[in-house]
């Protein structure tokens, strides 16, 4: 049992050290003035925290196996301190995640608004005779519209072509809207929600380690 508990402690410590090395690798860059650095740091913390949570649990289990009757040991205080530190870091990262979500959502909204404005402008100009003539000329050069076709037929072909292009552009905007909504939900649930759940988990672990 002693060897097994020692193995658990060292395995757990290794997982915690892996998180520490991942964070230190970013902190060595020292890019606090850049928003992208802060976002990357938060993402790294959230993505690697479950590994550290498992590591701290293994350390706690190893300590309890060695000292089942003792409630407070140096190792358990270490687990408590690290768990509390990670819980605080995760709570502090929630505003960063929310701010990043708002920035990305605003950028996506702006891009969609620009595309919608371009489509609206193109639709308003699609009735312009000059635009239709240009489409007819392009179709004639490309061989898509016969030169000997009546003028009315040429106009109908050009109008259908313009309408098809506009519908494709509108479908692309709708797909972009769905992708924006999906990405927003993923950031909200997978980002902010994960931060909160992990913070609660580390808080409970900190309490369980000394109780």
N, C-alpha and C positions, 0 to 999 in steps of 0.2 A: 504493500500500500504506500510505503514511503517513497519508493521509486516512481510509482505512478503519479502521486501528488506532485513530486518534483518535476516530472515531465509536463504535467498540466501547467504548472507555474511558468516554466521556461517557454512553453509553447504560447501561452497567453502573453507573456512579456514580449515575445518576438512579434506577435500581431500588433501589439501596441506600439512597439518601436518602428514597425513598418509605416504606421500612420505618422509618427513623428518625423521620420525621414522624408516622407512625401511633403509634409508641411514645411520642413526646413529647406527643402530644395526650392520651394517657391519663395520663402522668406529671404533666401540668399540673394534673390534678384533685387529686392528692395524697390518695388515699383508701386508704393502706396499712393503716389500721386495720380496713377492711371486707374480709371474705372475698370478696365478690362482685367487688370491684375487682381483687384478686389473680388470681382466676379469669379475669376478662376480659382482664387483661394477658397472662396465659399463652396464652389462646386467640388473642389478636391476634398474639403473637410466633410461635406455631406456624403460624398460617394465612398469615402474610406472609413467613415465613422462606424458603420456596422461591423467592419472587421475588428476595430478597436473594442467595440462592445463585446464581441465574442471573446476577444483576448482577455478583457477584464473579468468576464465571467469565469473563464478557465482559471485565472489567477485566484479568484475568490473560492472556487470549488477546491483547488489544490490546498488553499489555506485551511478550509474547513475540514478537509480530510486529515490534515496533519494535526490540527487543534480543534476537534469537534466541540469541546466544552468552552473554549475561550471565545469571548465575544469580540474582543478588541486586541488585535495583534498589529505589529508594524506593517505587515503586508496588507492587511485589511484597510489600514489608514491610507496606505498608498493607493489602493483601489478606490477608496472613497474620494481622495483628493483629485485623482485623475478623472474620475467620473464627474465630479462636480465641475472641474475645469472645462471638460468637454461640453457639459450641459450649458454652462454659461456662454461658451463660444458659439454654440448652436443657436442659443436664444439671441445673441447679439447679431448673428448672421441673418436673422429673419428680415429685419429692415432692408438689408442689402439685397436680399432675394426679391422682396416686394418692389424696391426701386428699380432693379434690373428688369423685372417683369413689366413694369410700367413703361420703361424706356423702349423695350423691344416691341411692346404692343403699340406704342405711339408711332414707332418707325413703320410697322406693318400697316397701320391705319393710314399713315401719310402716303405710302406707296400705293395702297388700294385707291385712295381718293384721287391721286394723280392719274392712275389708269382709268378710273371711272370718268374723270373729266376729259381725258383724251378720247374715250369712246363716245361720250356725249357730243364732243366737238365734231368727231368724224361722222356721227349720225346726222348732225345738223347740216354738214357739208355734203352728205351723200346725195341730196336732192339738187345740188348745184349742177346746172348743165355743163359747166366747164369741167367739173370733176368727172362727170359721166363721159364726156368726150375724151378725156385723158385715158380713162379706163378702156374705152373702145379702141383708141389708137394703140394702147399697149397690147390689147387682146388681138388686134389685127397683126401686129408685128410678131407676136408669139404664135400666131396661127390658131388661136383659140376662137376667134371670130372671123368667119368668112368675109372676104372683101366684097363679094357680090351680094351679101345678105342685105335685105331692106333696112333702112335706117331705124324703123320701129323695132325690128327684131334685134338689131345691135344694141339698142337702148335697153331692151328687156334683159338681154344676156348680161350687160354691164351692171344693171340694177341688181340682178340675182347674185352676181359675183360680189358686189359690195355688201349686200345683205348677209351673204355667207361669211364673209370676213368679219363683219361686225358681230355676228352670233358667236363665232369662234372666240373672238376677243372677250365677249361677255361671259362665255363659259369658262374661260381662263381666269377671269376675275372672280367668278363664283368658286372655282376650285381654290384660288388663293385665299378667299374668305374662310372657306372650310379649314384650310391648312392653318390659317392664323388662329381660328377658334380652338383647333385641336392643340396647337402649340401652347396657347395660353392656358388651357386646362391642364396640360401636362406640367407646365411650370408651376401652376398654382397647387396642384395636388402632389406632383412629384418633387417640387421644390420646397415651397413654404410648408406644406403638410408634412413632408418628410423631416424637415428641420424640427418642427414641433414634436413629432412623435419620437424622434431620436433624443431630443432634449428631455422629454419625460422619461424615456427609458434610462438614460444616464442618471437622472435624478433618483429614480427608484433604485438603481444599482448602488448609488452612493449611500442611500439610506440602508439598503439591505446589507451592505458590507460592514456596518458598525452596529447593527441591531441584533 
